[in-house]
Amino acid sequence: MTLGAKPAATGEIPATIRRVTAPVLHQYKRQGQRIVMITAYDATFARLVDESGADVVLVGDSVGMVMQGHPHTLEVTLEHMCYHARCVRRAVQRAHLVVDLPFMSYQVSAEQALLSAGRLVQEGGAEAVKLEGGGRADAVRKIVQAGIPVMGHLGLTPQSVHEFGGFRVQGREDAAAERLRQDALQLQEAGAYAVVLEGIPAALARQISQSLAIPTIGIGAGVGCDGQVLVMQDLLGLDDRFKPRFVKRFAELAGVVRDAFATYGREVREGTFPAAEHSFSGGPATQSGSESAE
């Protein structure tokens, strides 16, 4: 297999790709190979995502919603992101690791953005950072000049939830669509190596993707993007109360997990767990006293 070759249907990883990097993602775009990005926030799931053959692991500020229980991402701090990035970094061997810059860690100035990005790299092990919104060219340029790859994020940007009046599809009006086109071009010119397009009409996302030399990664933006991203908990169906239109559940694990917990509880109460095979032998209660814990 050559660089950029597609993994087999089983999720087998091409042996020649030891690590996915920003240049590899650019090559994927040129070759027409779609990019797979999945979020992760801890070492256990990060290892499983990495072993599945995903190209990019995103430590998203969505951690505020799916892990911390907030209604939005605005309460996530830079310290939170560094912590979760470190957890994920320990488990990821192949995938490209991107970490979100959280709310108010980059909006004040380009210098603040650079310092925050530097912390995610030094303390969190990030290989790239992601920031939201248009009009960020100065910050993107500053970070890129320091040698840190930057992924942009346009459309329904969750950190702007109050400005948008909720999680609403963006770019439906002509003027708004044109702003998104221009913002995407400006991010590319500033040095961003990729851009997430979230919650915008599929036709607009396709137009933007075709106009850019850098990869686009969609979420709620149709199939015309160069790749797709989903929140891990959403694609696994771990929250059966939440299913926006753009989410497909590739498993329904909420019921499986709930049943496993209930079965464990029942066996504990009945005294059937732990059984003999889950227990150690030896100790003062044995006749010979010669056995040791296994």
N, C-alpha and C positions, 0 to 999 in steps of 0.2 A: 504493500500500500504506500502511496505517496502522501505528502503533506496535504491535508485538506480532504483526504478520502473519507467517505461516509462510513460511520460505524455500521456494523451488521445489524439486522433486525433484532437480534438478541441483546443489543446494547454494548456489543464488543467494541473496545476502544482501539483505534488504529495504533499499532505499536510504535510507529515512527513519530507520533505526536506525544512527546513526553509531557509538555505543558502547553496549554492554550494561552496565547498572549494576544495583545492588541493587534500586532501584525498578522497573526493567524486569522483573527476575525475579519480583517480587511481582505485576506486571501479568500476566505469563505464567501464574502460578498462577490468578489470578482468571478469566482467559480460557480456562483448560484447555489451554494450549499447553505441551507437555512440554519440559523443559530438557535440553540436551545439554552434558555436561561431559567433557572429556578431559584427561589429564595431559600435561605437556610439561616438559622440563628443559633445553632448549637452543634457540638461535635458529632453527635450520633447521627442526626439527619444529614449533616453536611457530608459525612462519609458515604451515606447511601446515595445522595444526589451525585456525588463525584463518581462513585462506582457505576452509576447508571449510564455514564457516558455524556452527561450534560456538559456543554461547552463553557458556561458561565454560572458561577454561584454568586448570587446577590445577597449581601447582608443588608436588607432594606430597613428603612425607618418604619416600615409596616410592622416591625417588632412591637411598636407601641400599641397596635391594635390586636394582633394575633397572640402576642405573648404577655403583654402587660394589661390588656383589657380596656384600653382607652377607646373612645369613639373616633379618634383621629390620631395623626402622627405628631402633633405639635408639642407634646410633652416629652418627647424623646430628646435626650441630651447627647453631646459629643462623648461623654464618658460611657453612656450606655452603648453607643455604637462601637467604641474601642473595645469594650468588654466582649460583646457578641462577636465582633470580628476576630478577636484572639481565639475564641472557642472554635470558630469555623476554620480558621487558618490551620489549627493543629490537625484537622482531619482531611483537608483538601490536598490532593496530590497532583491532579492533572488540570482541573478546571481553572479558568481565569477568575480571580476573586475581586469583585467590585463591592465597594462599601458606600452607602449613602452618607452624604453630608446632611446632618439634621437641621431642623428649623433654627434660624438665627445663629448658625455657625459659619455662614458665608455671606449673608446679606448686607452686612455693615460696610465692608470694603473688600477690595481685591486682596489686600494684605491679610485681613482676617481669614478670608477663604483659603489662602495659601497656608497659613499657620494651622488651620483646622485640617486641611488635607494632609499636611505633614504629620500630624498626630495620628491620623488613621493609618498612614503607612508605617510610621515608627512604632506605634503602640499596638496597632491592630493587625499589622501584616497585610494591609490592603495592597493590591497590585494596581488598582485604579479607584477613582472616586466618582460618584455621581451627584450632580446637583440639578435642581429643578428650575424651570422657567426660562423665558427669553430675557434679553437685556443683560446677560451675564458674560458678555464677551471679555470684559476686562479681567474678571475673576478667572475665567477659563484660560485666558492667555497667560496670566500670572502663574497659575498652577502648572500648566504645560511647560512653561519655560523652566520650571524647577525640576522637570523630568518626571512628573506624575501624570499619567494618562487620565483624561477627563471624559466621562460619559454624560451627555446632556439628557434632559427629560422635559418633554413638551406636551401640551394638551391639558388633560385633566391632571394637574399637579396637586397631589394631596395636601401639600403644605399651604396651598392657597384656598383651602376648603371654605374659610369664612368669606374670602373675597368672592368666590363663585356662588356662595349661598348654598353649599352642599356639594356632593359628588355628582357633578353634572357633565354631560358630554359637551365638549368644546369644539369650536370651528365649524359650526353649522351655517353661520351667516358668512356671506362673501368676504366682508372686511376681516372677520375673525380668522377665516381660513387663510387669507393673504398674510396676516400677521404671523401665523404659524409657519407658513412657507418661508418668510423672510427670517424668522427666528432660527429656523433650522439651518439656513444658509449661513447666517452669522455665527452660529455655534461651530459649524464646519470650518469657516474661515479663521475663527479664533483658535482652532487646534483641537477641538473635540474629536475623538476617534470613533464615536458611536453616539446614537441618540435613541432614547426610549420615546415612543409615541403612545400616549395613553388616552383612551376615551375620546377618540375623534372619529369622524366618518371614514369608512373603509376606503372610499374613492380618494379622499384627501390624503390619507396615509400612503396609499399607493403612489400618488403623484409626488409626494415628498420623498419617498424612498427612491423613486426613479431619478429624482433631480440631484441626489446626493451621491458623492463618491464614498462616503462612510456608511457603515451598516446602520439600519434602523431595526429596533426591536419593539414589537407591538404588544400591547395589552389592551384589549377592547378597541382595536384599531384595524381589524380585518386581516386577511391572509396575504395582503400585498406587501407587508414588511419583510425585511431580510431575516427576521427571527421572531421568536415569541418568548414572553416571560409570564409566569404565573406564580402566585404566592403558594408555597408548599402546602399549607393547611387547606387552601381552597381546592387544589387539584387532587388532594387525597380525601376530600370530603370529611375532614375532621370536625368541621362546624356545620352541622346539618340545619342550622337556623339561617345560614347566610349563603345565598347563591345569586349574585348579580348575573345579568344576561351574558356577559363576556366570559364567564367561568364555565369550564367543563370539568366535571368531577371524573377523574380517571380511576377513582376508587371511592367506595363508600365506607370509610373506616370509622366514622363516629359510632355506628351501631356495633361494629366488631369490638372496638375498644370498650364501649360501655358494657357489653356482654362479658368481656374478659374480666373486668373489674367486679361485676356482679357474681360471676362464677367463683372467682377468688374469695370474695366475701362469704359466699355460701359455704365453701369448703372449710374455711377457717372456723365458721360458726358450728359446722357439723363435726369438726375434729378430724376431717379426712385429709387435710393439708396442715402441716407437712406429713407425708407418708414415710415409710422406712427408707425409700430410695432418696429422700431429700434430707436425711438425718445422718449424723456421724456416729460411728461406733467407738468403743474404747472408754477410758476414764475409770474412775473408782468403782463404778457399778458393775464392771466386768469381772468375771471370776478369776481370770488369769492375771488381769492387770497389765498384760503385756501389749494390748492393742493400742494403737495411736490413732488420732484423728486422721481421716483420709483427706 
